[in-house]
Amino acid sequence: MLSSIAILLGATLRISPPIALASIGGAYSERSGVINIGLEGMILMGAFAGVAGTHFLGNAWVGVLFAVLAGGALGLLHAVLCIKFKANQVVSGVGVNILSLGLTTLLLQIIWGNRGASDPVSGLKPLSIPVIRDIPYLADVLDQQNPLVYIMIVIVLVAWAVMFRTPLGLRIRAVGEHPEAADTVGIRVHRIQYMCVTASGMLSGLGGAYLSLGWLNLFSQNMSAGRGFIALAANIFGKWNPAGAFGASLLFSFTDALQIKLQGIVAVNQFIQMIPYILTILVLAGAVKRAVPPAALGKYYEKGKK
């Protein structure tokens, strides 16, 4: 019994990086006052860039770098549209998603001559940790995980510490709550927002790299499959806190791991596959009423104007 639970928890952790990394990125973006609906497109672009970089240069870690840079580029695009050109933040995020889907499909056709999937590439291999692999049950959870899973755990700790234990985190939260006051004490509001939105893209791109290089070792059309929207829900459920967003991501990933385990046991597989998305809807319906977002979220700030 305990072994089965540990294996299920290990699968949960294995599934979580795309949602968790994007939700942490979303927490940073929205804590700075910029809504980021474009997490889905940033994951997708990261997944594509990871495979493309590996395909051309033959190294999966170079592919991961490409994924982070591609996601960051989309994050920067979203920031420029929202901050410099005062675009509606929701519309800009939707545009990023559409751009990413169309561009990756086009490039898939150009590079591999196939709109469905790329050729397989060499991915990132799971790691075995000597100390952990000898501990019963814990080994089922933490051993033989992809390197990006361990990197994700470090990112969660660092992201929480930066947000709530450093002057930079205080500035980010101040910008999202009261940009006029932040500006008055010398905080560069737009600079903070550019940094946070770009960082959200980079983290989402890293999550995309996990999908294509740590999970399937190829890119398939629209392989993000709604994970960016689930990450957005996890961010809200986690109250714009990196640790809370990670915990919510594990909850969603647990339902995903559970539906995989139940397939073949329960007669109606299509219903089982709906579980993570049903939970997303229920969480959003309940959490949005109770969650209190940053006060300036979605509001364009212009110096000297209220």
BATOR-850104 format. One record per residue (C-alpha): residue number from 1; residue in three letters; chain; x, y, z. Coordinates in steps of 0.1 Angstrom, whole numbers, plus 5000, padded with zeros to 4 digits. Example, Ala and Ser with C-alpha at 12.3 -4.5 7.8 and 13.67 -1.06 7.14 Angstrom:
<nodes>
 seq type mol   xx   yy   zz
   1  ALA   A 5123 4955 5078
   2  SER   A 5137 4989 5071
</nodes>
This chain:
<nodes>
 seq type mol   xx   yy   zz
   1  MET   A 5000 5000 5000
   2  LEU   A 5027 5025 5010
   3  SER   A 5048 5015 4980
   4  SER   A 5018 5022 4957
   5  ILE   A 5013 5056 4973
   6  ALA   A 5050 5064 4970
   7  ILE   A 5050 5054 4933
   8  LEU   A 5019 5076 4927
   9  LEU   A 5036 5106 4945
  10  GLY   A 5067 5100 4923
  11  ALA   A 5046 5101 4892
  12  THR   A 5030 5133 4905
  13  LEU   A 5064 5149 4909
  14  ARG   A 5074 5136 4875
  15  ILE   A 5044 5152 4858
  16  SER   A 5045 5186 4877
  17  PRO   A 5074 5206 4861
  18  PRO   A 5056 5223 4832
  19  ILE   A 5027 5234 4854
  20  ALA   A 5048 5242 4884
  21  LEU   A 5074 5263 4866
  22  ALA   A 5048 5282 4846
  23  SER   A 5028 5289 4877
  24  ILE   A 5058 5303 4895
  25  GLY   A 5065 5325 4865
  26  GLY   A 5029 5336 4865
  27  ALA   A 5032 5345 4902
  28  TYR   A 5061 5368 4895
  29  SER   A 5045 5384 4865
  30  GLU   A 5012 5390 4883
  31  ARG   A 5028 5401 4915
  32  SER   A 5044 5429 4894
  33  GLY   A 5009 5439 4881
  34  VAL   A 5009 5422 4847
  35  ILE   A 4984 5395 4839
  36  ASN   A 5000 5367 4819
  37  ILE   A 4974 5346 4800
  38  GLY   A 5002 5337 4776
  39  LEU   A 5018 5310 4798
  40  GLU   A 5004 5283 4775
  41  GLY   A 5021 5298 4744
  42  MET   A 5054 5302 4763
  43  ILE   A 5054 5266 4774
  44  LEU   A 5046 5255 4738
  45  MET   A 5074 5277 4723
  46  GLY   A 5099 5264 4749
  47  ALA   A 5090 5229 4740
  48  PHE   A 5096 5235 4704
  49  ALA   A 5128 5255 4708
  50  GLY   A 5142 5228 4731
  51  VAL   A 5137 5201 4704
  52  ALA   A 5149 5224 4676
  53  GLY   A 5181 5234 4695
  54  THR   A 5188 5197 4703
  55  HIS   A 5181 5187 4667
  56  PHE   A 5205 5212 4652
  57  LEU   A 5233 5212 4678
  58  GLY   A 5230 5176 4692
  59  ASN   A 5230 5185 4729
  60  ALA   A 5199 5184 4751
  61  TRP   A 5212 5209 4775
  62  VAL   A 5217 5234 4747
  63  GLY   A 5181 5226 4738
  64  VAL   A 5171 5236 4773
  65  LEU   A 5189 5269 4769
  66  PHE   A 5171 5275 4737
  67  ALA   A 5138 5267 4754
  68  VAL   A 5145 5292 4782
  69  LEU   A 5155 5319 4757
  70  ALA   A 5125 5313 4735
  71  GLY   A 5101 5315 4764
  72  GLY   A 5119 5346 4776
  73  ALA   A 5115 5362 4742
  74  LEU   A 5077 5356 4742
  75  GLY   A 5076 5370 4778
  76  LEU   A 5095 5401 4767
  77  LEU   A 5071 5405 4737
  78  HIS   A 5042 5403 4761
  79  ALA   A 5058 5429 4784
  80  VAL   A 5065 5453 4755
  81  LEU   A 5030 5451 4743
  82  CYS   A 5015 5456 4777
  83  ILE   A 5040 5482 4792
  84  LYS   A 5053 5502 4762
  85  PHE   A 5022 5500 4739
  86  LYS   A 4996 5498 4767
  87  ALA   A 4979 5468 4751
  88  ASN   A 4951 5450 4770
  89  GLN   A 4969 5424 4790
  90  VAL   A 4944 5396 4785
  91  VAL   A 4942 5402 4747
  92  SER   A 4980 5404 4745
  93  GLY   A 4983 5370 4763
  94  VAL   A 4958 5354 4741
  95  GLY   A 4977 5368 4711
  96  VAL   A 5009 5352 4724
  97  ASN   A 4992 5318 4726
  98  ILE   A 4979 5321 4691
  99  LEU   A 5012 5332 4678
 100  SER   A 5030 5304 4695
 101  LEU   A 5006 5277 4682
 102  GLY   A 5008 5290 4646
 103  LEU   A 5046 5296 4646
 104  THR   A 5055 5263 4660
 105  THR   A 5032 5245 4635
 106  LEU   A 5047 5264 4606
 107  LEU   A 5083 5258 4618
 108  LEU   A 5075 5221 4624
 109  GLN   A 5065 5218 4587
 110  ILE   A 5096 5238 4575
 111  ILE   A 5122 5219 4596
 112  TRP   A 5107 5183 4596
 113  GLY   A 5082 5184 4568
 114  ASN   A 5055 5173 4592
 115  ARG   A 5027 5192 4609
 116  GLY   A 5021 5165 4635
 117  ALA   A 5054 5158 4652
 118  SER   A 5092 5163 4649
 119  ASP   A 5118 5136 4646
 120  PRO   A 5129 5121 4679
 121  VAL   A 5160 5138 4696
 122  SER   A 5182 5128 4724
 123  GLY   A 5166 5139 4757
 124  LEU   A 5177 5144 4793
 125  LYS   A 5182 5111 4811
 126  PRO   A 5168 5104 4847
 127  LEU   A 5193 5107 4875
 128  SER   A 5199 5082 4903
 129  ILE   A 5210 5098 4936
 130  PRO   A 5231 5074 4957
 131  VAL   A 5218 5084 4991
 132  ILE   A 5181 5085 4982
 133  ARG   A 5180 5053 4961
 134  ASP   A 5187 5032 4992
 135  ILE   A 5159 5047 5013
 136  PRO   A 5126 5027 5011
 137  TYR   A 5096 5046 4997
 138  LEU   A 5116 5079 4994
 139  ALA   A 5134 5063 4965
 140  ASP   A 5101 5057 4948
 141  VAL   A 5093 5094 4951
 142  LEU   A 5126 5112 4944
 143  ASP   A 5150 5087 4928
 144  GLN   A 5153 5083 4890
 145  GLN   A 5137 5117 4883
 146  ASN   A 5147 5139 4854
 147  PRO   A 5174 5165 4862
 148  LEU   A 5148 5193 4855
 149  VAL   A 5127 5179 4884
 150  TYR   A 5155 5186 4908
 151  ILE   A 5161 5220 4892
 152  MET   A 5124 5228 4897
 153  ILE   A 5126 5220 4934
 154  VAL   A 5156 5244 4937
 155  ILE   A 5137 5271 4917
 156  VAL   A 5107 5268 4940
 157  LEU   A 5128 5275 4971
 158  VAL   A 5148 5303 4955
 159  ALA   A 5117 5319 4940
 160  TRP   A 5099 5319 4974
 161  ALA   A 5130 5333 4992
 162  VAL   A 5135 5360 4966
 163  MET   A 5098 5370 4967
 164  PHE   A 5094 5372 5005
 165  ARG   A 5129 5375 5020
 166  THR   A 5148 5400 4998
 167  PRO   A 5146 5437 4990
 168  LEU   A 5139 5428 4953
 169  GLY   A 5109 5407 4963
 170  LEU   A 5096 5436 4984
 171  ARG   A 5100 5459 4953
 172  ILE   A 5081 5434 4931
 173  ARG   A 5052 5432 4956
 174  ALA   A 5052 5470 4960
 175  VAL   A 5049 5475 4923
 176  GLY   A 5020 5451 4921
 177  GLU   A 5001 5466 4950
 178  HIS   A 5008 5503 4947
 179  PRO   A 5030 5514 4918
 180  GLU   A 5025 5551 4925
 181  ALA   A 5040 5546 4960
 182  ALA   A 5067 5524 4947
 183  ASP   A 5076 5550 4921
 184  THR   A 5077 5577 4948
 185  VAL   A 5104 5559 4967
 186  GLY   A 5125 5555 4936
 187  ILE   A 5115 5520 4924
 188  ARG   A 5116 5517 4886
 189  VAL   A 5081 5503 4881
 190  HIS   A 5084 5494 4844
 191  ARG   A 5118 5479 4848
 192  ILE   A 5105 5456 4875
 193  GLN   A 5076 5446 4853
 194  TYR   A 5098 5439 4823
 195  MET   A 5120 5417 4845
 196  CYS   A 5092 5397 4860
 197  VAL   A 5072 5391 4828
 198  THR   A 5104 5381 4810
 199  ALA   A 5113 5358 4838
 200  SER   A 5078 5342 4837
 201  GLY   A 5084 5334 4800
 202  MET   A 5118 5319 4808
 203  LEU   A 5104 5297 4835
 204  SER   A 5075 5286 4812
 205  GLY   A 5100 5279 4785
 206  LEU   A 5119 5257 4809
 207  GLY   A 5087 5238 4817
 208  GLY   A 5082 5234 4779
 209  ALA   A 5117 5219 4777
 210  TYR   A 5108 5193 4802
 211  LEU   A 5078 5183 4781
 212  SER   A 5098 5178 4749
 213  LEU   A 5132 5168 4763
 214  GLY   A 5124 5151 4796
 215  TRP   A 5092 5135 4788
 216  LEU   A 5087 5126 4751
 217  ASN   A 5121 5135 4734
 218  LEU   A 5102 5151 4705
 219  PHE   A 5078 5179 4698
 220  SER   A 5042 5174 4688
 221  GLN   A 5017 5200 4677
 222  ASN   A 5001 5218 4706
 223  MET   A 5018 5195 4731
 224  SER   A 5013 5220 4759
 225  ALA   A 4977 5207 4759
 226  GLY   A 4963 5234 4783
 227  ARG   A 4990 5231 4809
 228  GLY   A 4996 5269 4808
 229  PHE   A 4959 5275 4817
 230  ILE   A 4962 5250 4845
 231  ALA   A 4993 5268 4857
 232  LEU   A 4973 5300 4857
 233  ALA   A 4947 5283 4879
 234  ALA   A 4975 5270 4902
 235  ASN   A 4989 5305 4905
 236  ILE   A 4955 5319 4916
 237  PHE   A 4948 5289 4939
 238  GLY   A 4983 5294 4954
 239  LYS   A 4975 5331 4960
 240  TRP   A 5003 5344 4939
 241  ASN   A 5029 5328 4961
 242  PRO   A 5056 5306 4945
 243  ALA   A 5053 5280 4973
 244  GLY   A 5015 5280 4971
 245  ALA   A 5016 5278 4933
 246  PHE   A 5039 5248 4935
 247  GLY   A 5016 5231 4960
 248  ALA   A 4986 5237 4938
 249  SER   A 5006 5224 4908
 250  LEU   A 5013 5192 4927
 251  LEU   A 4975 5189 4933
 252  PHE   A 4967 5192 4896
 253  SER   A 4996 5169 4887
 254  PHE   A 4984 5143 4912
 255  THR   A 4950 5142 4895
 256  ASP   A 4968 5137 4862
 257  ALA   A 4989 5109 4876
 258  LEU   A 4958 5094 4890
 259  GLN   A 4939 5095 4857
 260  ILE   A 4969 5078 4840
 261  LYS   A 4968 5050 4867
 262  LEU   A 4931 5046 4864
 263  GLN   A 4931 5043 4826
 264  GLY   A 4924 5007 4817
 265  ILE   A 4909 5000 4852
 266  VAL   A 4878 5023 4847
 267  ALA   A 4857 5016 4816
 268  VAL   A 4853 5051 4804
 269  ASN   A 4888 5064 4797
 270  GLN   A 4876 5097 4782
 271  PHE   A 4859 5107 4815
 272  ILE   A 4890 5098 4835
 273  GLN   A 4912 5120 4812
 274  MET   A 4889 5149 4820
 275  ILE   A 4897 5148 4857
 276  PRO   A 4926 5174 4857
 277  TYR   A 4905 5199 4836
 278  ILE   A 4874 5194 4857
 279  LEU   A 4895 5202 4888
 280  THR   A 4909 5233 4871
 281  ILE   A 4873 5246 4865
 282  LEU   A 4862 5238 4901
 283  VAL   A 4893 5254 4916
 284  LEU   A 4889 5285 4895
 285  ALA   A 4852 5287 4904
 286  GLY   A 4859 5285 4941
 287  ALA   A 4893 5302 4944
 288  VAL   A 4886 5333 4923
 289  LYS   A 4859 5344 4948
 290  ARG   A 4882 5340 4978
 291  ALA   A 4916 5350 4963
 292  VAL   A 4927 5386 4966
 293  PRO   A 4950 5395 4937
 294  PRO   A 4976 5423 4938
 295  ALA   A 4957 5456 4939
 296  ALA   A 4973 5469 4907
 297  LEU   A 4970 5437 4887
 298  GLY   A 4960 5444 4851
 299  LYS   A 4962 5482 4855
 300  TYR   A 4987 5501 4833
 301  TYR   A 5009 5525 4853
 302  GLU   A 5020 5557 4838
 303  LYS   A 5043 5580 4858
 304  GLY   A 5025 5611 4870
 305  LYS   A 4990 5597 4863
 306  LYS   A 4966 5580 4886
</nodes>
